[in-house]
Amino acid sequence: MRISDEHFAEFKKIYKEEFGEEEYNKRTEQELFESATKLITLVEVVYRHQNKDNYEKEETS
């Protein structure tokens, strides 16, 4: 999974806002990158599942 520099910077900004400066500074760039990747993976799984359900509903109608 490749995250653009722009999107990674946005993730770090949001992370810092949500968890605070102290928690943000405890994390390495690698840890933040892993968190961003995990978030994207979670969103992809939810999106695929949601679209699968919508497709099945249309098919049975």
KESE-77808 format. One record per residue (C-alpha): x, y, z; residue in one letter; residue number from 1. Coordinates in Angstrom, 2 decimals, always signed. Layout:
<rec u="X" v="Y" w="Z" code="a" pos="NUM"/>
...
END
This chain:
<rec u="+0.00" v="+0.00" w="+0.00" code="m" pos="1"/>
<rec u="+1.44" v="+3.33" w="-1.02" code="r" pos="2"/>
<rec u="+0.31" v="+6.52" w="+0.68" code="i" pos="3"/>
<rec u="+1.10" v="+9.80" w="-1.00" code="s" pos="4"/>
<rec u="+3.24" v="+12.27" w="+0.92" code="d" pos="5"/>
<rec u="+0.32" v="+14.70" w="+0.91" code="e" pos="6"/>
<rec u="-2.09" v="+12.18" w="+2.43" code="h" pos="7"/>
<rec u="+0.47" v="+11.05" w="+5.00" code="f" pos="8"/>
<rec u="+1.05" v="+14.65" w="+6.06" code="a" pos="9"/>
<rec u="-2.72" v="+15.11" w="+6.43" code="e" pos="10"/>
<rec u="-2.94" v="+11.92" w="+8.51" code="f" pos="11"/>
<rec u="-0.16" v="+13.16" w="+10.82" code="k" pos="12"/>
<rec u="-1.90" v="+16.53" w="+11.21" code="k" pos="13"/>
<rec u="-5.20" v="+14.86" w="+12.15" code="i" pos="14"/>
<rec u="-3.43" v="+12.41" w="+14.47" code="y" pos="15"/>
<rec u="-1.74" v="+15.27" w="+16.32" code="k" pos="16"/>
<rec u="-5.04" v="+17.14" w="+16.64" code="e" pos="17"/>
<rec u="-6.91" v="+14.08" w="+17.93" code="e" pos="18"/>
<rec u="-4.31" v="+12.60" w="+20.29" code="f" pos="19"/>
<rec u="-2.28" v="+15.66" w="+21.27" code="g" pos="20"/>
<rec u="+1.29" v="+16.81" w="+20.87" code="e" pos="21"/>
<rec u="+2.68" v="+14.53" w="+23.60" code="e" pos="22"/>
<rec u="+1.25" v="+11.32" w="+22.12" code="e" pos="23"/>
<rec u="+2.20" v="+12.42" w="+18.61" code="y" pos="24"/>
<rec u="+5.82" v="+12.99" w="+19.65" code="n" pos="25"/>
<rec u="+6.03" v="+9.50" w="+21.17" code="k" pos="26"/>
<rec u="+5.46" v="+7.93" w="+17.75" code="r" pos="27"/>
<rec u="+8.11" v="+7.38" w="+15.10" code="t" pos="28"/>
<rec u="+7.46" v="+8.11" w="+11.44" code="e" pos="29"/>
<rec u="+7.30" v="+4.34" w="+10.86" code="q" pos="30"/>
<rec u="+4.66" v="+3.86" w="+13.58" code="e" pos="31"/>
<rec u="+2.58" v="+6.71" w="+12.17" code="l" pos="32"/>
<rec u="+2.91" v="+5.26" w="+8.67" code="f" pos="33"/>
<rec u="+1.78" v="+1.85" w="+9.95" code="e" pos="34"/>
<rec u="-1.22" v="+3.45" w="+11.66" code="s" pos="35"/>
<rec u="-2.15" v="+5.27" w="+8.45" code="a" pos="36"/>
<rec u="-1.85" v="+2.05" w="+6.46" code="t" pos="37"/>
<rec u="-4.02" v="+0.15" w="+8.95" code="k" pos="38"/>
<rec u="-6.67" v="+2.87" w="+8.78" code="l" pos="39"/>
<rec u="-6.75" v="+2.72" w="+4.98" code="i" pos="40"/>
<rec u="-7.01" v="-1.07" w="+5.08" code="t" pos="41"/>
<rec u="-9.92" v="-0.87" w="+7.53" code="l" pos="42"/>
<rec u="-11.74" v="+1.68" w="+5.36" code="v" pos="43"/>
<rec u="-11.22" v="-0.50" w="+2.26" code="e" pos="44"/>
<rec u="-12.68" v="-3.56" w="+4.04" code="v" pos="45"/>
<rec u="-15.73" v="-1.62" w="+5.22" code="v" pos="46"/>
<rec u="-16.20" v="-0.06" w="+1.78" code="y" pos="47"/>
<rec u="-16.02" v="-3.44" w="+0.02" code="r" pos="48"/>
<rec u="-18.44" v="-4.99" w="+2.51" code="h" pos="49"/>
<rec u="-20.89" v="-2.10" w="+2.14" code="q" pos="50"/>
<rec u="-20.79" v="-2.26" w="-1.64" code="n" pos="51"/>
<rec u="-21.21" v="-6.03" w="-1.57" code="k" pos="52"/>
<rec u="-24.38" v="-5.66" w="+0.52" code="d" pos="53"/>
<rec u="-25.74" v="-2.97" w="-1.80" code="n" pos="54"/>
<rec u="-25.02" v="-5.10" w="-4.86" code="y" pos="55"/>
<rec u="-26.78" v="-8.12" w="-3.35" code="e" pos="56"/>
<rec u="-29.85" v="-6.01" w="-2.45" code="k" pos="57"/>
<rec u="-30.15" v="-4.69" w="-6.02" code="e" pos="58"/>
<rec u="-29.76" v="-8.19" w="-7.41" code="e" pos="59"/>
<rec u="-32.65" v="-9.62" w="-5.34" code="t" pos="60"/>
<rec u="-35.04" v="-6.72" w="-6.05" code="s" pos="61"/>
END
